[in-house]
Amino acid sequence: MLSVTAHGATIPALGFGVFRMSDAEVERVIPAALEAGFRHFDTAQIYQNEAALGRALEAAGTQRDDLFLTTKVWVDNYSVDKFAASVDESLDKLKTGHVDLLLLHWPADKVSIADQIEMLNTVKAAGKTRFVGVSNQNIAQMRESARLSSTPIVTNQVEIHPYLPQHALVAAAKASGVPITAYYGMADGAVPKDQLLQQIGAKYGKNAAQVGLRWLIEQGHIALSKTANPERVKENIAIFDFNLDEADMAAIASLARPDGRIVSPPGLAPEWDV
Ligand SMILES: NC(=O)c1ccc[n+]([C@@H]2O[C@H](COP(=O)([O-])OP(=O)(O)OC[C@H]3O[C@@H](n4cnc5c(N)ncnc54)[C@H](OP(=O)(O)O)[C@@H]3O)[C@@H](O)[C@H]2O)c1
């Protein structure tokens, strides 16, 4: 699989996300995801399925070194007494001594970015993660994180799909040397039903979901794909045997909408860049 490399990290360009999946769904779909070729898995403390993911990966007999595991520290754990302990709990659940990438899940508004980064750097120095990153940060926060962190910020994981391409954030991330990981690539189910994406896909024997994921990869982003359906797992990874041309990319750009953002929880989300 194609990878995105930055600051010594080699991140498989397509990851398998497990948000909004029950333990049973995780344990059923992970063998299919491994079989299809996924090695990059994305979870979070708040998803409450780190233990199921750990069990499923162990049951499949995967070599830890072959995997790229990401988890995210939840905002309630942004304090010196809770942060490292919460990461230890995540590692226990994931049955590993370290994750590959540890993210601050949301900037929230109660703890300064400087304090969040210091706690993240402390657990990195303790060997609990190979790389660190952030999620849902706006441009100012991302720049502040990159400036303050003693270890490189290897991603900002944010919502991106054809209805919300996030041009300003993407340009700023590039300038700061921070790769983007795109979540909600299916725009919560809208992308697979999009007629324009279906038409473009028909030229290549691909469906709209595959065009949406390929559109993310064409821009150099790391893309996350979630499905609880083993048939769709195979579909979603079959995006490395075709390219979108300039005309396709221009047509997809026309789908961007000012109200394209789906995820913006009050108290967690920052002031977004326009
Ligand atoms: N950092 C953050 O704050 C944050 C927030 C949200 C998500 N994420 C990460 O990003 C990952 C992906 O986001 P998401 O799952 O929330 O949203 P998404 O990628 O937009 O997916 C939404 C829905 O699309 C469906 N789908 C997937 N592949 C499909 C296909 N080929 N055809 C038709 N439908 C398809 C899935 O339903 P089925 O399961 O029924 O197939 C899924 O529930 C998450 O699992 C998580 O790891 C991070």
The ligand as an ORCA input file, in Angstrom:
! r2SCAN-3c Opt
* xyz 0 1
  N     -10.747     12.515     14.894
  C     -12.057     12.569     14.940
  O     -12.648     13.398     15.665
  C     -12.862     11.625     14.103
  C     -14.240     11.857     13.911
  C     -14.940     10.953     13.106
  C     -14.293      9.871     12.536
  N     -12.965      9.670     12.759
  C     -12.264      8.497     12.190
  O     -12.544      8.390     10.803
  C     -13.120      7.113     10.517
  C     -14.112      7.258      9.374
  O     -15.146      8.148      9.740
  P     -16.657      7.676      9.955
  O     -16.727      6.223     10.078
  O     -17.200      8.385     11.101
  O     -17.424      8.245      8.694
  P     -17.362      7.927      7.119
  O     -16.026      7.490      6.689
  O     -17.949      9.124      6.503
  O     -18.322      6.676      6.945
  C     -19.719      6.797      7.151
  C     -20.469      5.561      6.726
  O     -20.218      5.254      5.366
  C     -20.525      3.876      5.178
  N     -19.649      3.314      4.121
  C     -18.333      3.034      4.203
  N     -17.875      2.510      3.044
  C     -18.945      2.478      2.198
  C     -19.135      2.033      0.863
  N     -18.133      1.524      0.140
  N     -20.372      2.143      0.307
  C     -21.391      2.663      1.008
  N     -21.299      3.083      2.295
  C     -20.077      2.988      2.884
  C     -20.265      3.173      6.490
  O     -21.414      2.402      6.865
  P     -21.314      0.780      6.999
  O     -20.516      0.498      8.224
  O     -22.746      0.393      7.144
  O     -20.651      0.286      5.740
  C     -20.039      4.330      7.475
  O     -20.831      4.225      8.636
  C     -13.733      6.696     11.854
  O     -13.973      5.309     11.942
  C     -12.684      7.176     12.812
  O     -11.590      6.272     12.865
  C     -12.246     10.541     13.515
*
